[in-house]
Amino acid sequence: MRLAIGLLAICCFLPAPGQAQNLIGADLLAGCESVVASDQAGTDDLYPVQAIKTGYCLGTLQGITTSVLVAQGDGFAPHICYPAAGVRIRDLATVTVDFLRRNPQLASQDAALLATPALMNAYPCAARP
């Protein structure tokens, strides 16, 4: 009985999944800046201090890109239109960094919601009739 009460007490102090802290725009900016810096240095080495944020940047951009390609393959009209020659993920990081630097008021917003408008502005689709 004491064990059950002890476990219950411990569980009360663990964060619930809905309480997880999302990364914010400032985190996305820091991670994508790391990607851009390594590209400018001509290396694939990413700054280890920013490893989680860098991974978040790369994962977010890859996820958006994959979603766009899957949606197009399923016949949906895209909101982001990459050049036919394609783009490098590091180019997407540069676009995201530029967008976030131009919009510092977004630094405290949920990072997952910020990369999409950055890419939509950089790679707009032609107007549809």
C-alpha positions in Angstrom: 0.0 0.0 0.0 2.8 2.4 0.8 4.4 1.6 -2.5 1.2 2.4 -4.4 0.8 5.7 -2.5 4.5 6.6 -3.1 4.2 5.9 -6.8 1.0 7.9 -7.0 2.7 10.8 -5.3 5.6 10.7 -7.7 3.3 10.5 -10.7 1.5 13.7 -9.5 4.7 15.6 -10.0 5.6 14.3 -13.4 4.6 16.6 -16.3 1.6 15.5 -18.4 2.1 15.2 -22.1 -0.1 18.3 -22.6 2.3 20.3 -20.4 5.4 19.7 -22.5 7.3 22.8 -23.3 7.3 23.6 -27.0 10.2 25.3 -28.6 9.6 28.9 -29.5 10.7 31.1 -32.3 13.9 32.1 -30.6 14.9 28.4 -30.3 14.1 27.8 -34.0 16.2 30.8 -34.9 19.2 29.6 -32.8 19.0 26.2 -34.4 18.7 27.4 -37.9 21.5 29.9 -37.4 23.7 27.0 -36.4 22.8 25.3 -39.7 23.6 28.5 -41.7 26.9 29.1 -39.8 28.1 25.5 -40.6 27.1 26.0 -44.3 29.0 29.3 -44.5 32.0 27.7 -42.8 31.9 25.0 -45.5 31.5 22.2 -43.0 28.9 19.6 -42.0 29.9 20.0 -38.4 27.0 21.5 -36.4 27.6 23.4 -33.2 27.1 20.8 -30.4 25.9 23.4 -28.0 22.9 23.9 -30.2 22.5 20.3 -31.1 18.8 19.9 -30.0 17.7 23.2 -31.5 19.7 22.5 -34.7 18.0 19.1 -35.0 14.6 20.7 -34.3 15.3 23.2 -37.1 16.3 20.5 -39.6 13.5 18.2 -38.6 10.9 21.0 -38.9 12.1 22.0 -42.3 12.3 18.4 -43.5 8.8 17.7 -42.2 7.3 20.7 -44.0 9.0 19.8 -47.2 7.8 16.2 -47.0 4.3 17.3 -46.2 4.3 19.6 -49.3 5.5 16.8 -51.6 3.0 14.3 -50.2 0.2 16.8 -50.6 1.2 17.5 -54.2 1.4 13.8 -54.9 -2.1 13.4 -53.6 -3.4 16.2 -55.8 -3.7 19.0 -53.3 -2.8 22.5 -54.3 0.5 23.4 -52.5 1.0 26.6 -50.5 4.8 26.3 -50.9 6.3 25.8 -54.4 9.9 24.9 -54.4 12.0 25.5 -57.6 11.9 22.6 -60.1 15.7 22.1 -59.5 15.0 21.6 -55.8 16.4 23.3 -52.7 18.9 22.3 -50.1 17.7 22.1 -46.5 20.4 24.6 -45.6 18.8 27.1 -48.0 15.5 26.5 -46.2 17.3 27.3 -42.9 18.6 30.5 -44.4 15.1 31.5 -45.4 13.8 30.7 -41.9 16.6 32.7 -40.2 16.0 35.7 -42.5 12.3 35.6 -41.8 12.7 35.4 -38.0 15.3 38.2 -38.0 12.9 40.4 -39.9 10.1 39.5 -37.5 11.6 39.6 -34.0 8.1 40.0 -32.5 7.6 36.3 -33.3 10.4 35.1 -31.0 8.1 34.0 -28.3 5.6 32.2 -30.5 5.5 28.4 -31.1 8.3 27.5 -33.4 6.3 24.9 -35.2 4.1 27.6 -36.6 6.8 29.9 -37.8 8.8 28.0 -40.5 5.8 27.5 -42.8 5.0 31.2 -43.4 8.8 31.8 -43.8 8.8 29.2 -46.6 5.5 30.4 -48.1 6.9 33.9 -48.4 10.2 32.7 -50.0 8.6 30.1 -52.3 5.2 31.4 -53.3 3.0 29.5 -55.7 1.6 31.1 -58.9 -1.9 32.4 -58.6 -4.5 29.9 -59.6 -7.4 30.9 -61.9 
